[in-house]
Amino acid sequence: MEDIDRWLGDTPRALDGLVVTSGQQLNAEYMAKLTGAQNLLQKAFVAAATDLEKADRLIERAAAMPYDEREENFPGVQGAVQMLYDAITDDMEDADEDDHEWLEAALAAHEMTTGPGKAEVASILNGMVLQTAFLYLPEVEKRRITKAVGSAPLHVEHLEPDATVTARAEVIRSILAALAAYLAC
């Protein structure tokens, strides 16, 4: 590729459009995987109230989705993370400035959960504190979050790319447990 760049110099490259199209295609493919995982996990979340075996089968299907090298994650795990993130941030964005119910629920979920679910709640909350260019939080909420979760990482690495389906399913269950705890508060 370096030889081609030297030869072409500063002239527009004929393949640039193809690279953009290829990237868009890869993005669309990953979004389809993520949407599929979230669909399975939403069904599992609902089924868990009445049929744990069905919920487990759906979680296992999401967990079986292979590692995405480009996105560096498992769509099933990322789908669970996205569901938790959406629930918390949607409530935060919908809340009035003096309405702290969403934060009370998130902090309670953080206290009630363990493992990957707890780590993801902490990551989401700390991300809200750090991303002031995109999200507005009153200072009192920032202080409470920082006191509760410290400087949690913005991206939590739960698994290696060669993790088993069983390990992936356990991470998904933990994150869905955090979601259930959040929604119950």
C-alpha positions as CSV (number, residue, x, y, z in Angstrom):
1,M,0.0,0.0,0.0
2,E,2.9,2.4,0.7
3,D,4.2,1.8,-2.8
4,I,0.8,2.8,-4.2
5,D,0.6,5.9,-2.0
6,R,4.1,7.0,-3.2
7,W,3.1,6.4,-6.8
8,L,-0.3,8.2,-6.6
9,G,1.2,11.1,-4.5
10,D,-1.5,13.6,-3.6
11,T,-3.9,12.7,-6.3
12,P,-7.3,11.3,-5.3
13,R,-7.3,7.6,-4.9
14,A,-9.8,5.6,-7.0
15,L,-10.4,3.1,-4.2
16,D,-11.3,5.6,-1.5
17,G,-15.0,5.3,-2.3
18,L,-14.8,1.6,-2.0
19,V,-13.1,1.8,1.4
20,V,-15.9,4.0,2.7
21,T,-18.5,1.7,1.3
22,S,-16.7,-1.3,2.8
23,G,-16.7,0.4,6.2
24,Q,-20.3,1.2,6.0
25,Q,-21.1,-2.4,5.1
26,L,-19.1,-3.6,8.1
27,N,-20.9,-1.2,10.3
28,A,-24.2,-2.3,9.0
29,E,-23.3,-6.0,9.5
30,Y,-22.2,-5.4,13.1
31,M,-25.3,-3.4,13.9
32,A,-27.4,-6.3,12.6
33,K,-25.5,-8.6,14.9
34,L,-26.0,-6.2,17.9
35,T,-29.7,-5.8,17.1
36,G,-30.1,-9.6,16.8
37,A,-28.4,-10.0,20.2
38,Q,-30.5,-7.4,21.8
39,N,-33.7,-8.9,20.4
40,L,-32.8,-12.3,22.0
41,L,-31.8,-10.7,25.3
42,Q,-35.0,-8.6,25.5
43,K,-37.0,-11.8,25.0
44,A,-34.9,-13.5,27.6
45,F,-35.4,-10.6,30.0
46,V,-39.2,-10.9,29.6
47,A,-39.1,-14.7,29.8
48,A,-37.1,-14.7,33.0
49,A,-40.2,-13.6,34.9
50,T,-42.1,-16.8,34.0
51,D,-39.9,-19.3,32.2
52,L,-36.2,-19.5,33.3
53,E,-35.4,-22.3,30.9
54,K,-36.6,-20.3,27.9
55,A,-34.7,-17.3,29.2
56,D,-31.5,-19.4,29.5
57,R,-31.9,-20.8,26.0
58,L,-32.2,-17.2,24.6
59,I,-29.2,-16.0,26.6
60,E,-27.2,-19.0,25.4
61,R,-28.1,-18.1,21.8
62,A,-26.9,-14.6,22.3
63,A,-23.8,-15.8,24.0
64,A,-23.0,-18.1,21.1
65,M,-22.6,-15.2,18.7
66,P,-18.9,-15.2,17.7
67,Y,-16.3,-12.6,18.7
68,D,-16.3,-9.6,16.3
69,E,-12.6,-8.8,15.5
70,R,-13.3,-5.4,14.2
71,E,-15.4,-4.2,17.1
72,E,-13.4,-6.3,19.6
73,N,-16.4,-7.7,21.5
74,F,-19.0,-10.3,21.6
75,P,-22.3,-9.0,20.2
76,G,-24.3,-10.9,22.9
77,V,-22.3,-9.3,25.7
78,Q,-22.3,-5.9,24.0
79,G,-26.1,-6.2,23.5
80,A,-26.6,-6.7,27.3
81,V,-24.3,-3.7,28.0
82,Q,-26.2,-1.6,25.6
83,M,-29.6,-2.5,27.1
84,L,-28.3,-1.5,30.6
85,Y,-26.7,1.7,29.2
86,D,-29.9,2.7,27.4
87,A,-32.1,2.1,30.4
88,I,-30.0,4.3,32.7
89,T,-29.1,7.1,30.2
90,D,-32.6,7.3,28.8
91,D,-34.0,7.8,32.4
92,M,-31.3,10.3,33.2
93,E,-32.0,12.3,30.0
94,D,-35.7,12.3,30.6
95,A,-35.4,13.4,34.3
96,D,-35.8,17.0,35.4
97,E,-32.7,18.5,37.0
98,D,-34.1,18.1,40.5
99,D,-35.3,14.6,39.9
100,H,-32.7,12.1,41.1
101,E,-34.8,8.9,40.9
102,W,-32.8,7.5,38.0
103,L,-29.6,8.1,40.1
104,E,-31.1,6.5,43.2
105,A,-32.0,3.4,41.1
106,A,-28.6,3.2,39.4
107,L,-26.7,3.5,42.8
108,A,-29.0,0.9,44.3
109,A,-28.4,-1.4,41.4
110,H,-24.7,-0.9,41.8
111,E,-24.9,-1.9,45.4
112,M,-27.2,-4.9,44.8
113,T,-25.2,-6.5,42.0
114,T,-21.8,-8.1,41.7
115,G,-19.3,-9.0,39.0
116,P,-19.7,-7.8,35.4
117,G,-23.1,-6.2,36.1
118,K,-21.7,-4.1,39.0
119,A,-18.7,-3.1,36.8
120,E,-21.0,-2.0,34.0
121,V,-23.2,0.1,36.2
122,A,-20.1,1.8,37.6
123,S,-18.7,2.3,34.1
124,I,-21.9,3.9,32.8
125,L,-22.2,6.2,35.8
126,N,-18.5,7.3,35.6
127,G,-18.9,7.8,31.9
128,M,-21.7,10.2,32.6
129,V,-19.5,12.2,34.9
130,L,-16.6,12.3,32.3
131,Q,-18.7,13.0,29.2
132,T,-19.9,16.5,30.2
133,A,-19.7,17.6,26.5
134,F,-22.6,15.3,25.8
135,L,-24.4,14.9,29.1
136,Y,-25.4,17.4,31.7
137,L,-25.3,16.3,35.3
138,P,-25.8,18.6,38.3
139,E,-22.7,18.9,40.5
140,V,-24.5,17.1,43.4
141,E,-25.1,14.0,41.1
142,K,-21.5,14.1,39.9
143,R,-20.2,14.1,43.5
144,R,-22.5,11.2,44.5
145,I,-21.5,9.1,41.5
146,T,-17.8,9.8,42.1
147,K,-18.2,8.8,45.7
148,A,-20.0,5.6,44.8
149,V,-18.0,4.3,41.8
150,G,-14.7,6.3,41.8
151,S,-13.0,6.4,38.5
152,A,-14.4,3.2,37.0
153,P,-13.1,2.4,33.5
154,L,-15.2,3.6,30.6
155,H,-14.8,0.3,28.9
156,V,-14.9,-2.9,30.9
157,E,-13.1,-5.9,29.5
158,H,-15.0,-8.9,30.8
159,L,-13.7,-11.6,28.5
160,E,-10.9,-12.6,26.2
161,P,-11.7,-13.2,22.5
162,D,-11.4,-17.0,23.1
163,A,-13.9,-17.1,26.0
164,T,-16.3,-20.0,26.1
165,V,-20.0,-19.6,25.4
166,T,-20.6,-20.6,29.0
167,A,-18.4,-17.7,30.3
168,R,-20.1,-15.3,27.9
169,A,-23.5,-16.4,29.1
170,E,-22.5,-15.8,32.7
171,V,-21.4,-12.2,31.9
172,I,-24.7,-11.6,30.1
173,R,-26.6,-12.9,33.1
174,S,-24.8,-10.6,35.4
175,I,-25.4,-7.6,33.3
176,L,-29.1,-8.5,32.9
177,A,-29.3,-8.9,36.7
178,A,-28.0,-5.3,37.0
179,L,-30.6,-4.2,34.5
180,A,-33.3,-6.0,36.5
181,A,-32.1,-4.4,39.7
182,Y,-32.1,-1.0,38.1
183,L,-35.6,-1.3,36.8
184,A,-36.9,-2.7,40.1
185,C,-35.7,0.3,42.0
